[in-house]
Structures are given as C-alpha cells and as structure tokens.
Amino acid sequence: MDSNISILVEIPESLHQSFMTFIEARPDWDQDRVFSAALSLFLLQNRTTNDRQTARIYLDSLFKRTVEPV
C-alpha cells in the first residue's frame, strides 16, 4: 500500500505568492494535489526509474482521483 509522507520545504516568496494565487483561483485544488502533480511531472520529464507509477500519480493528481496501490 502506498503511504503519504510529509515534507517541509522552503520556497522563494514570489513562488509562494504564485502558488497561493493558483490555489485561490481553483478551490478544487489543494496544496497536496499541486505538489503531487508538480513533483510527478518533474520526475516524468527527467526520466525516473518507475515511470509508470509516476505517470499514474501525475494523472491521478490532475484528475483528482485517489491513488490506489498497484
């Protein structure tokens, strides 16, 4: 079963402002969904070893589906 892991990161203030603008304009998105989509897209673009699972997480994030174990 996949589990969620919490991370704490510092980001530039300008990026945070853009992030908050995005979230405020899209009430169906939340912080977890944005970070999952962004991180999985980055990993796909940079050829990770588990592309299939990464692609699934990315698409599930975009279409707001709960990620289920493979």
C-alpha positions in Angstrom: 0.0 0.0 0.0 1.2 3.5 -0.8 1.5 5.8 2.1 1.8 9.6 2.3 5.0 11.2 3.6 5.1 14.8 4.9 7.8 17.1 3.7 8.8 20.6 4.8 10.5 22.8 2.2 11.4 26.5 1.9 10.4 28.2 -1.3 11.0 31.7 -2.6 8.3 34.2 -1.6 7.5 35.0 -5.2 6.8 31.3 -5.9 4.6 31.1 -2.8 2.6 34.1 -3.9 2.1 32.5 -7.3 1.1 29.2 -5.6 -1.4 31.0 -3.4 -2.9 32.8 -6.4 -3.3 29.4 -8.2 -4.9 27.8 -5.1 -7.3 30.7 -4.5 -8.5 30.7 -8.2 -9.0 26.9 -8.1 -10.9 25.8 -5.0 -10.9 22.1 -6.1 -7.1 22.1 -5.8 -5.2 22.0 -2.5 -1.5 22.1 -1.6 -1.1 18.3 -1.6 -2.6 17.9 -5.1 -0.4 20.7 -6.5 2.8 19.3 -5.1 2.0 15.8 -6.2 1.2 16.9 -9.7 4.3 19.2 -9.9 6.7 16.7 -8.5 5.5 13.8 -10.5 5.6 15.9 -13.7 9.2 16.9 -12.9 10.2 13.3 -12.4 8.5 12.2 -15.6 10.3 14.8 -17.6 13.6 13.8 -16.1 13.2 10.0 -16.7 12.7 8.4 -13.3 13.1 4.6 -13.0 9.4 4.0 -12.2 7.8 6.0 -15.0 4.5 4.0 -15.0 3.8 4.6 -11.3 4.9 8.2 -11.5 2.7 8.8 -14.6 -0.2 7.3 -12.7 0.3 9.6 -9.7 0.6 12.6 -12.1 -2.6 11.8 -13.9 -4.5 10.9 -10.7 -3.4 14.3 -9.3 -4.6 16.1 -12.4 -8.0 14.4 -12.5 -8.4 14.3 -8.7 -8.5 10.6 -8.2 -7.3 8.8 -5.1 -4.1 6.9 -5.9 -4.6 3.2 -5.2 -1.8 0.7 -4.8 -0.7 -1.2 -8.0 
